[in-house]
């Protein structure tokens, strides 16, 4: 194994993690939670 092969594997793994986070954040079931979090700065105590 040379260093370029390891770099390629790390790059692909990082891309897969990025796509996973993107899909997780865009799921319709997460919308309500994100909408609530977006309103936190505007709520008075």
C-alpha positions, -999 to +999 in steps of 0.1 A: +000+000+000+014+034-008+004+067+006-017+078-024-040+048-020-046+056+017-053+092+007-078+081-018-096+059+008-097+087+033-111+111+006-138+086-004-147+080+033-149+117+040-172+122+010-195+093+021-197+109+056-205+143+040-233+128+019-246+110+049-248+142+069-264+160+040-291+133+037-297+133+074-301+170+075-325+171+046-349+143+058-385+156+061-387+141+096-360+165+108-378+196+096-398+202+128-368+200+150-348+224+128-377+248+127-379+249+165-341+254+167-343+283+142-368+301+164-348+299+196-331+333+192-364+350+189-381+335+220-381+356+251-373+340+284 
